[in-house]
Each structure stands twice: as structure tokens, then as C-alpha cells.
Amino acid sequence: MQGDQFTIGFTTTGLAGTGADSGQPVLRLAFDGSRDRLQELLSERLPDDINEEAVDVSFRGLSPSDGTDEGVLSLSDRVTGAYVLEIKTQEEPILEFVQAVREYADRTGHEAAYRIVMQANAETVTVFEKTLLLVYDANGTLRRHASLIPSDIEL
């Protein structure tokens, strides 16, 4: 799927200005098209029997020589390695999101987990509960300190 068909949004743990806890951090991917079209695109890229553990999430920085902090957020099929979705975005919001997930885990005593919500026309099409988010630099080196890596995962 083309990243320019999506808008990324983040909901972290606090509701702006209220101090209220809104729950688990959420990464929202809003599709610029119909629900049916998004479901069609997902079914083309993911097996019908895929579970959320079989979808990996990563962010890789682009060339640091251009002076930007842009990168690509990717969802991929863990078995085949095929990209389900790639979206160009800024690095800083991703790093802030990772930090928010860690803070939520510390505050609640739960594992560092988050949700990915894919929407079309403000309707939820699919939700993935995730604990892994790998962050790579522009050279492809894993930035462990900036990533979410569950203790039961060995890389």
C-alpha cells in the first residue's frame, strides 16, 4: 500500500489538558479511501489466517546527509518479509511514541504494548495489539535503546 494514502496519528496516555489517562498508546493509520478498498488492500498483502503476532512494525531512518529526520514506518509480514505498508514520516513522533509506550508500561505495571488502529472514513477496519517496534538508523543498524523489544524476543 502506498504511504501517501495514509495519515499517521498518535494517541499517547494523557488526554490533552485534562491529565486524564486515556489508556494504552495508539498508533492510528487513517486510510484516504473507502473501508472496502482498505480491506481489499490488506487481503492482497496478508494471508486470511494471519494473526497480529505475524505483523512486524519497524521504523527506519532515511539518509542523514539530507539534514532531515524523516524515515519510513513499515508494517511487514513476519513470515515472508513482504511489506504490507510503508509510510514516510518524521522520526521524532515515533521516538516520542516509543517513550510514551514505555511510560505507560511503567505506570501500569503491564508489558510495553500499544495498538495499531487502521481506519477508513473514521471507521476501524483492523486493530493490531503490538509489543515490538524496531527502530533502525539510515544504515540499517538496530537502535535498541530507541526500540520496543519484549524480554522474550531475542534478536
N, C-alpha and C positions, 0 to 999 in steps of 0.2 A: 504494500500500500504506500502511496506517496505521502510523505510527511506534510506536504503543503495542504493536504486535505484535513489536517487536524490542528486543533488548538490545545495547548497544554495548560492545565490549571493545577494548582496545588492547594489542598486544604490541610493545614497542619493542625496542631492541637488546641489552639485558642481561637475563640470567636473574636474578631476584631473589636476592641474597645469594651468588651464585656468581662474578660477574664474567665469566661465560662469554658469548660472543657468540651470540645466538640467530638472527642473520641479519637479513634485511630487515624493517623495521617492518610490522606487520599491523594493519589495522582490521577487527575481527570484528563482523559483524552477525548475531546469533543470532535466528532466527525462532521465535516461540512458536506452533508448529503443525507440521504434517507436511511432509516433504520434497516430496510430491506437490503439496500446496497451495502451497508456495513456488514450485515450478516453474510451476504454473498461473498464479500472480500475475505472475511475471516474463514469461511468454509473452504475457500480456494487455497488458503495458506496453512490451515490447521486440520489435522485429522478429526473426524467426528467424535472420536473417543478420547480426545486429548483432555488431560486434567491440568489444573493450574501449576502443578509441580513441573510439568513438561514445558513451561514457557519461562525462558530466562529474560531478565531485564538487565541492560547494561547502558553505560554512557561512555563514549569515547571522545576525547578532545580532538579538535581539528588542528591544523598546523599552527604552532605557537608563533611562527615567524610573521604571520599576518597581523599580529597585535590584537586579535580579538580573543574572547574567551568562549567562543562557540564550540559546540560539539554536536554529537548525534545520539539521541536516546533511541535505543533499539529494543524491540521485543523479538525473540527468536525461538524457534522450535529446538528444544534441548537435544532431541534425538538426531535430527537431520542438520541442525545448524542453520537452517534456512531462516532468513529474516521474515518476520510477519509484518513488521512495521519499523520504519526509521523516520525520526522527526528531528530536524535541526532545531537546536535550542541553545540558550546560554548556559554556561557551566554553573554560575553562582546559584541560581534557583535549585539546581539539582543538589549541590552541596548543602544548601540550607535545608532542603527536604530530608536528606540523609541525617542531618543533625536533629531535625525535628522528630524523626522516627526514633533515634537513639534516646532523646529526652523523654519521649512518650514511654518507651520501654523502661527507662529508669524510674519514672514516676509511678507507673502502674505495676511494675514487677513482672511484666509479661516479656516475651521474646520481642526483639526488634522486628516488628511486622508492619506492613502497610497494605493498602488496597490500590489496585488499578481499576478504575471505572471507565469503561468505554461507552460513550454515549453518541446518539444521533438524534437531532431535534429535541434535545433535553431529556430524552428517554434513555434509560440504562439498557444497553444491549448485552454486555457481559461484565463480570467482575472477577478479578483475579486477586486472591489473597497471597501476598508475597513476603518472603523474609530475606531474599537475596537481591542485591543491586550492586553490580560490579562497575567500578569506575576506572577507566583507563586513560592514560595520557595520550598525546598525539603520536607517540612512538609505539603504542600498544602495550606499554608496561602497566601492570595492575597497580593501582594506588590503593593498597589495602586499608590505610588509615581513612580514606575517603569513601570506602565501600561498606555495604552492609553484608556481612558474611556470617551466617549462623555457625554456632560452635560445632555442629555435626557435619559441616561441609569442609572437606579437605581439598585445597587447591594446589 
